[in-house]
Amino acid sequence: MFNFEFKRKAAREIEKLSPQIRERILKKLQFYSLQENPLTFAEKLKDQRFGEYRFRIGDYRILFDVKKNILLILKVGHRKEIYKN
């Protein structure tokens, strides 16, 4: 079982989303964290500047790193904007 933590920037980004999208993302993150290996649902990123892995939730992407049994959420955003600096 994994826990997830939001970096300050990611927490601000998710707060800006509409309540429906925010709820959908949080439910999916909860689902992933309860899995034995949530990385089976993730894709490893080629460009490590943004993080090690990403989850795809509809049109939104969750960029994160794994530290022991913690999914450290680095960035949350729409697929068109998430990979821009």
C-alpha positions in Angstrom: 0.0 0.0 0.0 1.3 3.4 -0.9 0.5 6.9 0.3 0.5 10.0 -1.8 1.7 13.5 -1.0 1.4 16.7 -2.9 4.3 19.1 -3.4 3.1 22.7 -2.7 3.0 23.5 -6.4 0.9 20.4 -7.2 -1.5 21.2 -4.4 -2.1 24.7 -5.8 -2.6 23.3 -9.3 -5.2 20.8 -8.2 -7.1 23.4 -6.2 -7.4 25.5 -9.4 -9.3 22.7 -11.2 -13.1 22.4 -11.2 -14.6 20.4 -8.4 -15.7 17.6 -10.7 -12.2 17.1 -12.2 -10.5 17.5 -8.8 -12.8 14.8 -7.3 -12.2 12.4 -10.2 -8.4 12.9 -9.9 -8.4 12.4 -6.1 -10.6 9.2 -6.4 -8.2 7.8 -9.0 -5.1 8.6 -6.9 -6.8 6.9 -4.0 -7.4 3.8 -6.1 -3.8 3.8 -7.3 -2.5 4.1 -3.8 -4.4 1.1 -2.6 -2.9 -1.2 -5.3 0.0 -3.5 -4.5 2.0 -1.9 -7.3 0.5 1.4 -8.6 3.4 1.7 -11.1 1.5 -0.9 -13.3 -0.9 2.0 -14.1 1.9 4.5 -14.6 4.1 5.3 -17.6 7.8 6.0 -17.1 8.8 9.4 -18.4 11.6 9.7 -20.9 12.4 13.3 -19.8 13.2 13.1 -16.1 13.0 16.9 -15.7 9.2 16.5 -15.0 9.4 13.5 -12.7 9.9 9.8 -13.0 6.4 8.7 -13.8 3.0 9.9 -14.9 -0.6 8.8 -14.5 -3.1 9.5 -17.2 -6.6 10.5 -15.9 -8.7 11.5 -18.8 -7.2 14.6 -20.3 -5.1 15.3 -17.2 -1.7 14.1 -16.3 -0.2 13.5 -12.8 3.6 13.7 -12.7 5.2 12.0 -9.8 8.2 10.4 -8.2 8.3 7.4 -5.9 10.1 7.6 -2.6 9.9 4.3 -0.7 6.1 3.8 -0.4 5.1 7.4 -1.1 3.9 8.7 -4.4 5.2 12.3 -4.4 2.9 14.3 -6.7 5.0 16.9 -8.5 2.6 18.4 -11.0 -1.0 18.2 -12.0 -2.4 19.6 -15.3 -4.1 19.3 -18.6 -2.2 17.2 -21.2 -1.7 20.2 -23.5 0.0 22.3 -20.8 1.6 19.8 -18.3 5.0 19.4 -20.2 5.6 23.1 -20.7 7.9 24.9 -18.3 
